[in-house]
Amino acid sequence: MRRNRAEIRPAIPDPRYGSRVVTKFVASLMYNGKRSTAETVLYTAFNKIEEVTGRRGIDVFDQAMRNVTPVVEVKPRRVGGATYQVPIDIRGERRQALALRWLRDSARRRSGHSMMEKLAAELLDAANNAGNAVRRKEETHRMAEANRAFVHYRW
């Protein structure tokens, strides 16, 4: 018998922008519980974006999230001794979690001086439909498209 499902606690909106997604991204950026450091990194990245583009940092972040958020993914499914990559639709919470994770990891892997600069550059690239995070999403979609023949194995 399975245990109870974890209770989903809604994120508290971010104090500066009033956005739950920004709160989740700060939590994702955080190391060793240092929330104020993660907030400083994100807000400084937003300020750099505003200097470069003249657009609000939160608007660029929202555009980047829209461009990085996946719609389908593939899951391995064993049928008769063979393993098929079966495309499945992703529910909303997982879409957002994947997009945030891909943005964070792509920014961390970039070459640059500080995390603020790397994050600002990755967000700008993602908002312009470029960068590693967007490439990751397109790769996921390509795999799902290539394995569309196995969609009838969905469960």
Secondary structure as UniProt FT lines:
FT   TURN            15..17
FT   HELIX           20..29
FT   TURN            32..33
FT   HELIX           35..53
FT   HELIX           57..68
FT   STRAND          72..79
FT   TURN            80..81
FT   STRAND          82..89
FT   HELIX           92..109
FT   HELIX           115..127
FT   TURN            128..129
FT   HELIX           132..146
FT   HELIX           148..153
//
